[in-house]
Amino acid sequence: MDKYKQWLADNCRQTNIITKGGSDIWKYEFTSFEAVENFFIGNIDQWKREGKATKVIGHSILVFTK
C-alpha cells in the first residue's frame, strides 16, 4: 500500500454516497480539523483538474461532480 492510501486508512473514513438522482458523492470523515485541512490542501488541485466540487462540513469533506 502506498503512503497516501495508508495515510487515508489511518486518518480518514471514506464513504461513497449515491443519491436518489444518481449523483455520486465521496464523503471523507476525519477526527480533527487539522487533518481535514491537510487533506483538502493536498488534493484541491487534483479535484479542480477532474472538475469536482467540494464542500467542507465540520470534520468532513464532500467531493462530487459539478
The 8 nearest C-alpha neighbors of each residue, nearest first, counted from 0:
[[1, 5, 4, 2, 3, 6, 8, 7],
 [0, 2, 4, 3, 5, 6, 7, 8],
 [1, 3, 5, 4, 6, 0, 7, 8],
 [4, 2, 6, 5, 1, 7, 0, 8],
 [5, 3, 7, 6, 1, 2, 8, 0],
 [4, 6, 2, 8, 7, 3, 9, 1],
 [5, 7, 3, 9, 4, 8, 10, 2],
 [8, 6, 4, 11, 10, 5, 9, 3],
 [7, 9, 5, 6, 10, 11, 4, 12],
 [8, 10, 6, 7, 5, 11, 12, 4],
 [11, 9, 7, 8, 6, 29, 12, 30],
 [10, 12, 29, 7, 28, 8, 9, 27],
 [11, 13, 28, 27, 14, 29, 8, 10],
 [14, 12, 27, 26, 11, 28, 15, 25],
 [13, 15, 26, 25, 16, 27, 12, 28],
 [14, 16, 25, 24, 26, 17, 13, 23],
 [17, 15, 24, 23, 25, 18, 14, 26],
 [16, 18, 23, 22, 21, 24, 15, 19],
 [19, 17, 21, 22, 20, 16, 23, 24],
 [20, 18, 21, 17, 22, 16, 23, 24],
 [19, 21, 18, 22, 17, 23, 16, 24],
 [20, 22, 18, 19, 17, 23, 16, 24],
 [23, 21, 18, 17, 20, 24, 19, 63],
 [22, 24, 17, 16, 63, 21, 18, 25],
 [25, 23, 63, 16, 62, 15, 17, 26],
 [26, 24, 15, 62, 61, 14, 16, 27],
 [25, 27, 61, 14, 13, 60, 15, 24],
 [26, 28, 13, 60, 59, 12, 11, 61],
 [29, 27, 59, 12, 11, 58, 26, 13],
 [30, 28, 11, 58, 31, 59, 35, 10],
 [29, 31, 58, 28, 32, 34, 10, 11],
 [32, 30, 33, 34, 29, 58, 35, 36],
 [31, 33, 35, 34, 58, 36, 30, 29],
 [32, 34, 36, 31, 35, 37, 38, 30],
 [33, 35, 37, 32, 31, 36, 38, 29],
 [36, 34, 32, 38, 33, 37, 39, 29],
 [35, 37, 33, 39, 34, 38, 40, 32],
 [38, 36, 34, 40, 39, 35, 41, 33],
 [37, 39, 41, 35, 36, 40, 34, 42],
 [40, 38, 36, 42, 41, 37, 43, 35],
 [41, 39, 37, 42, 43, 38, 36, 44],
 [40, 42, 38, 39, 37, 43, 44, 36],
 [43, 41, 39, 45, 40, 44, 38, 46],
 [42, 44, 46, 45, 40, 39, 47, 41],
 [45, 43, 47, 46, 42, 48, 41, 40],
 [46, 44, 48, 47, 42, 43, 49, 41],
 [45, 47, 51, 49, 43, 48, 44, 50],
 [46, 48, 44, 50, 45, 49, 51, 43],
 [49, 47, 45, 46, 50, 44, 51, 43],
 [48, 50, 46, 47, 51, 45, 64, 44],
 [51, 49, 47, 48, 46, 64, 65, 52],
 [52, 50, 64, 46, 63, 49, 65, 47],
 [51, 53, 63, 65, 62, 64, 50, 54],
 [54, 52, 62, 61, 63, 55, 51, 60],
 [53, 55, 61, 60, 56, 62, 52, 59],
 [54, 56, 60, 59, 61, 57, 53, 58],
 [57, 55, 59, 58, 60, 54, 61, 28],
 [56, 58, 59, 55, 32, 60, 35, 28],
 [57, 59, 29, 32, 28, 56, 31, 35],
 [60, 58, 28, 56, 27, 57, 55, 29],
 [59, 61, 55, 27, 54, 26, 56, 62],
 [60, 62, 26, 54, 53, 25, 55, 27],
 [63, 61, 53, 25, 24, 52, 60, 51],
 [62, 64, 24, 52, 51, 23, 53, 65],
 [65, 63, 51, 52, 50, 62, 23, 24],
 [64, 52, 51, 63, 50, 53, 62, 22]]
